[in-house]
Amino acid sequence: MSLPDPSTAPIERIILQTPLIKIGTLRCAVDHASFRHPGPTENYVLVFARSCVYVRRADGAKFVSDPSIVAFWNRNLDYFRDPLSPEGAQSDWYAIDHGVVLDAARSVDPAVEATHDASCVGRRSPPAA
């Protein structure tokens, strides 16, 4: 019997899933195959970081993700990570249904659906690091 390879072990765990929200955890070691380039986000998601990582989004935005901030990610955003703490990327996250996000954005900006890309709302970048 061989031991599982930690560099390819599952890194996310779904805690709760309903039609409107999904709650999960991420625990990704620095040496995991998905650490540097996890691929595009699948959902609109609030991320509560539990460790420190440097994030570079494909659109050029850069920031440090750490426990002092909550990041809101639009779906389908590609990004890259660089380690800042030895534990790698650790976070708790809340994925939110597109319709719920659109309703919330519409309450602030009624013209949100008229933007060039209605699949992405709130295109504000976090402050540059």
C-alpha positions in Angstrom: 0.0 0.0 0.0 1.4 3.4 -1.0 0.8 6.7 0.7 -1.1 9.4 -1.2 1.1 12.1 -2.8 0.7 15.3 -0.7 1.5 17.4 -3.7 -1.7 16.3 -5.4 -4.0 15.6 -2.4 -7.4 17.4 -2.2 -7.1 20.9 -0.9 -10.7 22.0 -0.7 -13.5 20.7 1.5 -17.2 21.7 1.0 -18.9 22.2 4.4 -22.4 23.3 3.1 -24.0 23.6 -0.3 -27.4 24.9 -1.2 -28.7 26.3 -4.5 -27.7 29.8 -3.4 -24.5 29.4 -1.4 -21.6 27.1 -1.0 -19.3 27.2 2.1 -15.9 25.6 2.0 -12.3 25.6 3.2 -9.0 25.7 1.3 -5.8 24.3 2.7 -3.1 24.3 0.0 0.5 23.7 1.0 3.3 25.6 -0.8 4.5 22.4 -2.5 1.1 21.4 -3.8 0.8 21.2 -7.6 -2.1 23.8 -7.5 -0.4 26.3 -5.2 1.1 28.8 -7.7 -1.6 28.6 -10.4 -4.9 27.3 -9.0 -6.8 28.1 -12.2 -9.8 30.5 -12.7 -12.3 30.9 -9.9 -15.5 29.0 -10.5 -17.9 31.2 -8.5 -18.5 34.7 -7.1 -16.8 34.2 -3.7 -15.9 35.9 -0.5 -12.5 34.7 0.8 -11.5 34.9 4.4 -7.7 34.3 4.4 -6.2 32.4 7.3 -2.6 32.7 6.0 -0.6 35.2 4.0 -0.1 34.9 0.2 0.9 37.3 -2.6 -1.8 37.3 -5.3 -1.3 38.3 -8.9 -4.5 38.4 -10.9 -4.4 37.8 -14.7 -5.8 41.4 -15.2 -2.6 42.8 -13.6 -4.0 43.6 -10.1 -1.6 42.5 -7.2 -2.2 42.3 -3.5 -1.4 40.5 -0.3 -4.1 38.3 0.9 -4.0 38.0 4.7 -6.4 37.6 7.7 -6.9 41.4 7.9 -9.0 41.5 4.7 -11.9 39.8 3.0 -11.5 39.4 -0.8 -14.4 39.3 -3.2 -13.7 37.4 -6.3 -15.7 37.6 -9.5 -16.2 34.2 -11.2 -13.8 33.1 -14.0 -10.9 35.2 -12.8 -7.5 33.6 -13.4 -4.8 34.3 -10.8 -1.4 33.2 -9.4 -0.1 32.9 -5.9 3.4 33.3 -4.3 4.0 32.1 -0.8 4.4 34.6 2.1 3.9 32.2 5.0 5.1 28.6 5.4 1.6 27.1 5.7 0.8 28.1 2.1 -2.7 29.2 1.2 -5.4 28.7 3.9 -8.8 30.2 3.8 -12.5 29.8 4.4 -14.8 30.8 1.5 -18.4 31.5 0.7 -19.5 31.1 -2.9 -22.6 33.0 -3.8 -25.1 32.4 -6.6 -24.9 34.7 -9.6 -28.5 36.0 -9.2 -27.9 37.0 -5.6 -24.7 38.8 -6.5 -26.5 40.6 -9.3 -29.4 41.6 -7.1 -26.9 43.1 -4.5 -24.9 44.9 -7.2 -28.2 46.2 -8.8 -29.1 47.8 -5.4 -26.0 50.0 -5.7 -25.8 50.4 -9.5 -29.1 49.8 -11.3 -27.2 49.8 -14.6 -25.0 46.9 -13.7 -26.7 44.6 -16.3 -25.9 47.1 -19.1 -22.1 46.8 -18.6 -20.0 45.2 -21.3 -19.8 42.0 -19.3 -22.8 41.3 -17.1 -21.1 38.1 -15.9 -18.7 40.2 -13.9 -19.9 42.7 -11.4 -17.9 45.1 -9.3 -14.7 45.2 -11.3 -12.9 47.2 -8.7 -9.4 46.0 -8.0 -8.1 45.7 -4.5 -5.4 48.2 -3.5 -2.0 47.6 -5.1 0.5 46.0 -2.8 
